[in-house]
Structure formats: structure tokens, C-alpha cells
Amino acid sequence: MSRLPTPITRPAPRTPARPARRTGRREAATAWAFVLPSVLVILGLSVVPVLWSLLLSFQYSDLLTPSVWVGWDNYRQLADDPQFAQAVRNTLEYTALYVPLSIGLGLALALVLNRRIRFAGLYRTLLFVPFVVSAAAQGVLFSFILDPEFGAANSLLHRLGVSPQGFLSDPAQALLVLVGISLWSGTGFCVVIYLAALQDVPRELTEAATLDGAERRHVLRHVTLPTIAPVSVFLLLWQTISALQVFDLVYVTTKGGPLGSTTVIVYFVWEQAFRNFTAGYGAAAAYVLGVALLVAAAALRLVRRRGDRRIEGATS
């Protein structure tokens, strides 16, 4: 029996093997081509301005004439400046009022909206909408509402038999009014974050505590609050940074007045740099604020670590 002939096949062409180094270089070049635009944006808009402002804080500069190196004189002048001291006091007072109130109200509203109630989605939306509105728009809106002569707020107070108030034009009330406006917009953010955290609280823990006879307040204190403690630390840090950096609302409504009662640190920096043309002095004030933010972040991180260690020790 004859065998079939073996078919003739054309051998595949040999491709030259590329060196591994050459391939790696091309892949790296391709990766850098995609990453380079973002790196340039980050360097141009964050790293370079930060370094430039750091050097500027040690100089006398009006942004028009050549700068003069003055060393630590700008920082020494800040220590003796009563306007900067007032700006620091106003900022700390604003932060001390806004941060705990926004977190406390946010937690209380989140606990209410976390239950099965009618129109819960509508209530959540209404609470979150003010947070989306920009600070400039909020300032314009409340400037009309709180106008001492033609505002709707004094018109309502007049009908209720209450004497008209100065609101944003009264040095004793202006900062408190700004805190109230910020609470109107900032509480919704805390509500949304706390609602997400409450959804992650294990039902097994709450059901076990209820079966053991724990009341609702005990479940809240010993189960819910410890579980959402990391979220509370995050909100504390976030709201503190937001409060220390407040500017838009002050600029639109009071411009630091009346009598400097609402001048905060960021507005002081802007005023020194772009109104008084003392950019070096303003940069020094900005770096004082930056150091304060770093200290606050480090302190809150240390508190969070201690809390995590306590939780681990209690569960072990």
C-alpha cells in the first residue's frame, strides 16, 4: 500500500527578536507620552506656584518692581500685625462654630432620613442641593435676603413685631450670619456622607444589641457611633480645612467688614497681595495658614490612630 506524499509547506518567515531593553524603552516612552500632559499640569499649577510663593514669602514684592530679599521680616511683621491677629481670631471662631454644628446637624438629619419614612429621597435631595450651589451664588442670594433696608428677612421680622437687624452690616452679627449661611450649604454634604456610612453599619450588631435589651440611644452610642467613627474623623478634617480656607462667601457678602469683623486669613492674604500690592507679606500669611492646616491634619490623624487602637484592643 502506497503512502501519501507529504505536503510541501512554506516555512514561516523568521522575525528578528527585539532586545528586551529596546522594547522596555518604547513602552516607557509610550507611557510617559500619556502621563506627561498631566505631570506638566500638576507641576505648572501646584508644585511650581507653591515653591515660588515660598521664595516670595521671604521677599518684599509688589508684583511690579524687582523683588528684594528680606528674610524672616515678613513673618516677624505678621506676629506684630493686629489685623492679622484679628483675621486669625475670626477664622478660628468661624471654624469653632461651623465644624461641630455642621457635623452634628448632618449626623442628626442622617439618622432621621435613614429610617423608612415617606418622601425620604425628596428630603435628601433638598438637603444636598444647597451644597451644589457655589459660594458666590449663595453670597449674592443672601445679600438680597439679608439686606437691612429692603431684604425679606427684616420684612418678615417686622411682621412678627421684631425690630430690624443689621445682619451682615452689624459687626456683632456678621460672622454669625456667615456661619449660618455656610451651615445652610455645608450640612447637606455631611448628611450624604453619614447616610452612606449608616448603610454600612452591620445589621447583625444592631439586632443583637436590641435583642439583648439595649435601648435605641444605647445602640446609637455603643454600636452606631463607633462603627462610623472613621467617617466622623474624615468629616472633621474635611470641614476644618474648608472652614480655614473660606473666602468666596466673605468676598461676595462683606469683603471683610464691617470693621474687619469678618476678615478671615484667606481674605487677608488676598487683600495684602492684590489690593495692597504686598505679595511677599501675603505669601507669608498663606504659609502660616498652610502650616496650620498641616498641624490640624496631623493631629486628627493621630486621634484616628488612637481610636483604631482602642477599637482593636476592645475587640481582641
BELSULSUL-V892832 format. One record per backbone hydrogen bond with DSSP energy under -0.5 kcal/mol. CO is the residue of the C=O (numbers start at 0). NH is the residue of the N-H. E is the energy in kcal/mol with one decimal. If there is no record, write none. Layout:
co: {CO CO}
nh: {NH NH}
e: {E E}
//
This chain:
co: {6 8 13 18 19 20 21 22 23 24 25 26 27 28 29 30 31 34 34 35 36 37 38 39 40 41 41 42 45 46 47 48 49 50 51 52 54 55 57 57 58 59 60 60 67 69 70 71 72 73 74 75 76 77 79 80 81 82 83 84 85 86 87 88 89 90 91 92 93 94 96 97 98 99 100 101 102 103 104 105 106 107 108 109 111 114 116 118 119 120 121 122 123 124 125 127 127 128 128 133 134 135 136 137 138 139 140 141 143 144 146 150 151 152 153 154 155 156 157 165 166 168 169 169 172 173 174 175 176 177 178 179 180 181 182 185 186 187 188 189 190 191 192 193 194 195 196 197 201 202 203 204 205 206 207 208 209 214 215 216 217 218 218 219 222 223 225 227 228 229 230 231 232 233 234 235 236 237 238 239 240 242 246 247 248 249 249 253 255 255 257 259 261 263 264 265 266 267 268 269 269 270 270 271 277 278 279 280 281 282 283 284 285 286 287 288 289 290 291 292 293 294 295 296 297 298 299 300 301 302 303 304 305 306 307 308 309 310 311}
nh: {8 10 15 22 23 24 25 26 27 28 29 30 31 32 33 34 35 37 38 39 40 41 42 43 44 45 46 47 49 50 51 52 53 54 55 56 57 58 69 70 60 67 278 279 59 72 73 75 76 77 78 79 79 80 81 84 85 86 87 88 89 90 91 92 93 94 95 96 97 98 100 101 102 103 104 105 106 107 108 109 110 111 112 113 114 116 119 122 123 124 125 126 127 128 129 130 131 131 132 137 138 139 140 141 142 143 144 145 146 152 150 154 155 156 157 158 159 161 160 168 169 170 172 173 176 177 178 179 180 181 182 183 184 185 186 189 190 191 192 193 194 195 196 197 198 199 199 200 205 206 207 208 209 210 211 213 212 218 219 220 221 222 223 224 226 227 228 231 232 233 234 235 236 237 238 239 240 241 242 243 244 245 250 251 252 253 254 256 261 262 260 262 263 267 268 269 270 271 272 273 274 274 275 277 281 282 283 284 285 286 287 288 289 290 291 292 293 294 295 296 297 298 299 300 301 302 303 304 305 306 307 308 309 310 311 312 313 314 315}
e: {-0.6 -0.5 -0.5 -1.9 -2.4 -2.3 -2.0 -2.3 -2.3 -2.7 -2.4 -2.4 -2.6 -1.8 -1.4 -2.1 -2.9 -0.5 -2.2 -2.7 -2.0 -2.5 -2.7 -2.7 -2.3 -1.7 -1.7 -2.7 -1.9 -2.3 -2.7 -2.7 -1.8 -2.1 -2.2 -1.7 -1.2 -1.8 -2.4 -1.6 -0.6 -2.0 -1.6 -1.0 -3.5 -1.3 -0.5 -2.3 -2.4 -1.7 -1.5 -0.8 -0.6 -1.1 -0.7 -2.0 -2.2 -2.2 -2.4 -2.2 -2.7 -2.3 -2.6 -2.6 -2.6 -2.6 -2.8 -1.6 -2.9 -2.1 -1.2 -2.6 -2.1 -2.8 -2.7 -2.0 -2.4 -2.4 -2.7 -2.2 -2.3 -1.6 -2.7 -1.3 -1.2 -1.3 -1.0 -2.1 -2.3 -2.0 -2.4 -1.9 -1.7 -2.0 -0.6 -0.8 -0.9 -1.0 -1.1 -2.2 -2.4 -2.2 -2.4 -2.7 -1.7 -1.4 -1.9 -2.7 -0.9 -2.4 -1.7 -1.3 -2.1 -2.2 -2.2 -1.6 -1.4 -3.1 -1.0 -2.3 -1.4 -0.5 -1.3 -2.5 -2.6 -2.1 -1.9 -2.1 -2.4 -2.4 -2.2 -1.8 -1.2 -3.5 -1.7 -1.2 -2.2 -2.2 -2.1 -2.6 -2.5 -2.0 -1.9 -2.8 -1.4 -0.6 -1.0 -0.9 -1.3 -3.0 -2.3 -2.3 -2.1 -2.5 -1.6 -2.4 -1.6 -2.4 -2.3 -2.2 -2.9 -1.8 -2.4 -2.6 -1.4 -2.0 -0.8 -1.9 -2.2 -2.1 -2.5 -2.4 -2.3 -2.8 -3.0 -1.7 -2.3 -2.3 -2.3 -2.4 -1.2 -1.2 -2.8 -2.3 -2.0 -1.1 -3.2 -1.8 -1.3 -0.8 -1.6 -0.8 -0.7 -2.4 -2.5 -2.3 -2.6 -2.3 -2.3 -2.8 -0.5 -1.3 -2.4 -3.3 -2.1 -2.5 -1.9 -1.8 -2.1 -2.0 -1.6 -1.8 -2.2 -2.2 -1.9 -2.2 -2.1 -2.4 -2.3 -2.5 -2.5 -2.5 -2.3 -2.1 -2.1 -2.2 -2.2 -2.1 -2.2 -2.2 -2.5 -2.2 -2.1 -2.3 -2.5 -2.4 -2.1 -2.1 -1.7}
//
